Amino acid sequence: HWTVCMGASISMAHGMSKALKDKGKGKVVAVIGDSTFVHSGMTPLLNMAYNGSDAVVVICDNSTTAMTGGQDTMQTGPDLVRVVKGLGVDPEHIHVLEMRRKFHEENTNVIRKELDYEGLSVIITVRECVITAAKKK
């Protein structure tokens, strides 16, 4: 379990997945927000796709840059999926999960399936930022 700096999760996951695979250990999971992904996550995801990394990348799409005040994010929703596909991730292993209680079992099954898959997966979790949702009310 590591926390390094904003935007480092994907590049760290790539290196760790290569090191762990050589030792026959574990699956690496990287977590990044939607705006940070656009800021500094696309290049390392391209690197992972090109180099055949074995990891799961979770992009949390809350449709805002919550950390700095709720500005709009450049790529969310279907646009975000197109970017991920364009970076070379196999469309069969790109999943968009709506983070609602009623989808818990379905979402859990998708995550388990991708953790078992040997290769690169991207899971985009979608739920509006609670701060911006509260402001709208």
QUIFENBEL-V521290 format. One line per field, one symbol per residue. burial: b if it has 24 or more other C-alpha atoms within 12 Angstrom, else e. A space follows every 10 residues. Layout:
burial = ???
This chain:
burial = eeeeeebbbb bbbbbbbbee eeeeeebbbb bbbbbbbbee bbbbbbbbbe ebbbbbbbbb bbbbbeeeee eebebbbeeb bebbbebbbb eebbbbbbee eeeeeeeeeb beebbeeebb bbbbbbbbbe eeeeeee
